[in-house]
Amino acid sequence: MNTHEIIESYVRDVARHLPRSKRNDVAFELRALLGDELAAKSQAAGRAPDKGIVMELLKGFGRPADVAARYHQRGALIDSADTHHFLIWSLSGAVTLSLLSALSPSAERDNGDEFLKWLGLLAIIFAVRGWWRRRSPKAMAWKPRRGHDWMPRGLALLSMVATAVFPLFVYAAPQTFVETMFFGRVVSDGVVLTDSFAQSGERIAGIIMLGMLVVMYAAVLVQGRYAPWSNWTFAALHGGLGLLMGAHGGVARAGQVFTTAKANEVAAPIFGVLGTFLLMCALYGVYQEWARIKPAPATDSQPK
């Protein structure tokens, strides 16, 4: 290759790292700059441009990807500002999968594979979030908030009623729920509980904890906000229910929750998903309380 071909190869490699809208302009500018630099270097060396001179010149410019970054800085897969939350959710996923695996061991479960899937999902979510924030900065601009303790009474009422209907009603009386929901037009024999599960301590504990969730939302409704004690209680209830759902998944896989095999087959992964979600909520609640910032005392000079 002669010097012209080497420079063209270098310019092409730089351009392919750039957005299409910038490639032609950057290539034109870079080609002219390299030509001037090569002429100056050849004159200083006292000989015509050759492969040795041009390779030394390009080595000084750096890798094509580095040169392209000087013209256009691409966004990172995970923005540095999001690293903290990415690590928190990664650790939460690892803890959750470990707990569910201990409660519901299965030869088919591969925790390493599931954790890699979780990391991949997180990477996609954070990458899309960062891309959208760069593309539409106004849409994701900061807005003042009342803090995570605040909850509108309307939302508290909705949460209380929703929790009482689903999942408390569904969990406590699945057959009655199906008959009520579909006005008796759907056969409910498929969700009949086994005697052993219906009378188990695990199920009774689940009903009690779900009932306590309803009571907690009623307390928030009265107060108009969360309190530190209620935040810790919610985290404990979510964690306990998450562990319980994970254990139910193992019982369902053994065919011991419902009297029909099909219902157990459908319920097992649902219990696993619910357990994962509730454990993640519990861990996030614990993190929020641990990271809580107490405002500095107000002074007369501060705006009110």
HELIX and SHEET records of a PDB file:
HELIX    1   1 THR A    3  ALA A   15  1                                  13    
HELIX    2   2 ARG A   20  ALA A   45  1                                  26    
HELIX    3   3 LYS A   51  PHE A   61  1                                  11    
HELIX    4   4 PRO A   64  TYR A   71  1                                   8    
HELIX    5   5 SER A   80  ASP A   82  5                                   3    
HELIX    6   6 THR A   83  LEU A  103  1                                  21    
HELIX    7   7 ASN A  111  ARG A  135  1                                  25    
HELIX    8   8 ARG A  153  THR A  163  1                                  11    
HELIX    9   9 ALA A  164  PHE A  169  3                                   6    
HELIX   10  10 VAL A  170  ALA A  172  1                                   3    
HELIX   11  11 PRO A  174  MET A  181  1                                   8    
HELIX   12  12 ASP A  189  VAL A  191  5                                   3    
HELIX   13  13 ASP A  195  ALA A  198  1                                   4    
HELIX   14  14 GLY A  201  GLN A  223  1                                  23    
HELIX   15  15 PRO A  228  ARG A  253  1                                  26    
HELIX   16  16 ALA A  261  TRP A  290  1                                  30    
END                                                                             
